Amino acid sequence: MQVNSTYDIIAMGRSSIDLYSNDVGSPFVDITNFAAYVGGCPTNISVGTRRLGLNVALLTAVGEDQVGDFILRFLEREGVETRFIPHKKERRSSAVVLGIEPPDRFPLTYYRDNCADIALTIDDVLATPIASSRALLISGTGLSQEPSRSATLFAAEVARQAGVTVLLDIDFRADQWHDQRAFGVTLRSALRLVDIVLGTEDEINALMLTDTNQVQLTHSQISDARVSGNTSLAIQAMLELGPQQVIQKRGSASTLIHSVSNGQPAEPLEVPGFPVEVQNILGAGDAFASGILYGLVNGWDWYKTVRLANACGAILVTRHGCANFMPTHDEVMAFIEEHGGF
């Protein structure tokens, strides 16, 4: 990993204004009031890592509109570097509308037609100091359409050639892909450029799913479409395509770190989570990824790194939104200490 670097982290991909229901527990059709936050997987992670104390830049794009101004103003207040974020003429900043019906319903609707961040180009990547950063975070949604797909792959190539660690958050959003088979084919082709993969069991299986009889499954049904009936086989296949680690997020259950050792899959490392009362799971994975990046940049071992990541996710699920509610370094450390330490 780069030592003398311009930025600890460069996160690349989608950004949005997120409208969260203030009527917690109400069916979506009965919502009367929303709170306006900032969101999008890489954007959330940029804020999460910044609040933990890292030097972070975000490569996304916004339209020449007030929503874009809203997103940029928030990022600037947070201390996330925004100088590499282009404005895309004739494009609009993205939006997401979200309901909160705990414990297990969090319906959301994306407004990403003609959105700005999917228009990121190779030129935008060339204007960003990826090769002198310590880590690059890309996401699955950034690979869903051109020109963002080529730009994301190019960014990963630049990072790889420079010895910069590349992390992929699978970030599976079924309605952002014209065909589920395209999701799997595209992400599998990117794995040769990736060092570390982050994903839930559902996302891992969706990425490795090749059975064409299953392509019409919805996101909630993917968990029933196991590759060869076994998630561990999907992870083994994924590791054979290039990554050194696949980190399997399991919510309140322990996290599993799957690694390659001497060219062979090692025994998974299990790291316990933190039991908390869930208010909202949206963004928890992004808080988790922030913790992973913090431990990675600071040279921590995997157990300590994932323990921190689990704490970040546990804190966020007790809160109302994503980026605006990412925990600070002091909050996370206090939380871990209260729960028995590392």
N, C-alpha and C positions, 0 to 999 in steps of 0.2 A: 504494500500500500504506500502511496505517495506520502512523504514526510514533509517536505517543503512545498506546501500547496497553497493555491489561491483560496480555495474553499474546502471545508470538510466534506460537504455534501452538495451535489447538484441534483435536484429532483426535477423530473421532466414528465409533462403530461397535462391532464385536464385540470381546469379550475372552474368555479361556478359561484353564483350566489345561491345559497341554500335557504329555503323558506320552511322552517320547522313549525309544526303544529304546536301551539300553546295549550291546546285542549287535549292534554295527555289522557289517553284511554278512550277518547271519542272515536267512533268510526270516521273514516276519511270524509264521507259525505256530510257529516255533521260538524266539521271543523269551522270555527268562526273567526279564528285569529292565528296569525303566524308571526314568528320572530325571524328576522333576516340575519343570516350568518354567512361565512365564507366556507366553501367546501371543494371537493374534488380530491381523489386519493393522493396524488403527489403534492398538491397544495397543502392538504392537511399534514402530510409528513414533513413538509418544509417548516411549517409552524411548530409542529411537535418537536423536531430536532433543534430548532432555534430556542425554544423555551427550555430545553435541556442544557443549552449552553454552546451548541455548535455554530460554526460559521457557515451559513447556508445560502445558496442561490436557487431560484426557481426559474425553470424554463417552461413557460406556458405561453398562451397568447390570449388577448382580449380584443373585443371589438372597440370601435370608436363610439362608445356609448356610456351611459351613466352606470350601468352594471359593472363594466370594466373599471371605471373610476372607483367604484365601491370596493372591488376586490383589491386593487392596487393600494388604495389608502390603508386598508386593513393590514396588508402585508408590510407596508412601509412602517406602520406603527409597531409591528411585531419585530422589526429588524431583519426581515428576510430580504435579501438582495433582489431587486426587481429590474435592474438595468438591462437585463437580457430578454425581457418580456416584450415582444413586439405587439403593436396594434395592427389588426388585420382589417383593412377597408373592405366593405361589402360583407363583412361577417359580424355575427352577434356574440356577445359573451354568453356563456352557458348558464342555465338555471336548473334547479332541482326543487321539487315540492315534496315534502315528507310528512307522513303521519306517524304518530307514536301511540301504539296500543300494546303496552307491555302485558305479559312477559314475552310474547313470541310473534307479534305482528307489528311490522314497521314498513308499511307500504310507501313506495316512492315512485315519482314520475319524473323522467328526464325531459328537458327541453334543450335538445342539442342539434336540431336541424340547422344547417349552415353555421355551426358554432366555430368560434375563432381558434380554439386550441387544436382542433383537428386539422387546421391549416398550417401547422408548424412545418417548416421546410429544412432541407439540408443547409441552406444559407443561414437559417436561424441557429442551427447547431454550430456552424463554423464561427459564428459571432460570440459563442459562449465558451469559456475556458475549461472545457471538460477534461482535457488532457492534463491539466495542472490541478485538478481536484483530487480528493482522496477517495471518494466513492460517487457513483452515479446510480440513481434510483429511477427505473423506468416502470411503466405499468402496462397491463394487458390492453386497456382501453385505448392507449396511445397507438396500438398496433391495428386498430379496427378498420381504419380507412386511410387512404392516401390524401395528402402527402405526408401526414403525420407518421404513417407506418414506415416509410423509407427514412424519414428524419430520425425516428427512434432507433431503427436498426443501425443507421450511420453513427449516431451518438454512441451506441454500444460498441461499435467497431473502433471508434476513436479512443474510447476509454480502454478497451481491451489492449489495443496496440501500445498505449501509454502505461500499462500496468495499473490502471485504476480499477478498483473493485466494482463490479456491476451487479446490482440487485434487481430482481424482477418481482414486483408485486403482481400476482396473477390478475387480481382486480376483475373478475369475471362479471360482466354486465350483459346478460343474454340479449336484451333488446338493443344493444349497440352493435350487434353483428347481424349481417344479412343471412348468415347460415352458421349453425353451430359447428359444422365441420370446418368452416373457415377459421373459427376461433382456435380449434385444436391444431390445425395444420400450420397456421401462422405462428402461434406461440412455440410450437415444437421446433420450428425452423429457427427461432431466435435463441433457443437454449444453448447453442454452441458458443454464444457470446456472453453467457451469464455465469456468474460465480455462485450466487445465492438466490434461491427461489423462496418466496413467502406465499403461503396459500392455505386455505381451509381444505378439509377433506373433499368437500363438494367441488372446489375449484381445481384441485389436483386431478380428480377423476374426470372433470370436464375437459381439462387440457389434454389428457392422455386418451380420451374416448375416441375410438376409431370405428365402432360398430355403426354402420350407416342406418341400421334399423332403429337406432335410438335418437336420431338427429332432431326429432320433433319434441323432445322432452323440454319442459320448462325448467327454469333455474331451480325451483323447489324440488323437482323430481330427479335432478342429476344425482343426488345422493343414493338413489336406488339403481343407478346405472353404473355399477362398479366395473372397472376394467378387469376382465377375467374373474370377476367376483371378488377382487382382493385389492384394496387400496395400496397395500405394501408393494404389490407387483407394479402398480402404476408409478410409485415413487422410485423403485429400482430402475424401471425403464427410463424415467426422467433423468436420473443420475448418470445413466449410460450415455445420455445425449450431451453432457458437458458440465453441468453444475457440480460444484463440490459439496454443497449443502442444500437440502430441501427442508425448510422449517415449516412444520405442519401445525397450524393454529387450530386449537380445539376449544376455544371459549373458556369456560370456567374449569374445564379439565386440564390436565397437565399438557404442556407443549412437547412435541417430539422433534428432535433434531436428527435428521438422517444425513449421514456423511459418507464420503468415499475415502478409504484409507488404503494406500498402496494399490490403487486401481480396483479395489473391491468394496462393496457396501459394508460399512461398520454397523455394529449394534446400535440402534437408536438411543440417543440420550434423552431421558425424560426429565422435564423440569416442571415442578408443581406450580399451579396458579394460585389465585387469591379469591376465596369465596366472598362475593358482595351481592347486594340487592340490585338487580338490573332495572334501570330506568329506560335506557336507550342503547342498543348495541351498535347503531350506525356510527362509523368512525373508529370503533374500538380497534380494528385491525390496523388502522393508520397510526394510532397511538402506539400499538405494539411495534410496528415497523420503525417508529421513531426511536424506541428503546433499543432495537436491534442495531440501528445505525450508530447510536451513541456508544454502545459497548464495543462495536467493531472499530470505530475511529479511535477509541481509547485503549485498544489492545486487550480487552478483557477476554477471559475464557468464555466458552459457550454457555456454561451453566449460569454464571453471573449475568452475562448479557441477556439471556432469555428470562431470567428471573426479573430483571429490571423491565424488560419488555412486557412481561405478564402484568407487572404492577401498573405500568402505563395504561394498558388496556383495561384493567380492572377499575382504575380510577375513572376513566372516561365513560364506562357504561353506567356510572351513577349520575351522569350529567346530561344536560339537555341537548347539546349539539356536538359538532366535530372540532374544527380548527379553533373556534373561539374558546373552547373548553379544554384544550390540551394542557396536561399538567406541567408544572415547572420542575426543575431539578430538585429543588428543596422539598416540594410536595411529594415527589416520588420517593425520595430518600426517607422522609418521615413516615410515609405509608409502609414502606418495606420494614423499617425499624419496628413499627407498631405491630407488624405481622410476623415477627420472629427473625427478621434480617435475611440476608442472602443465604 
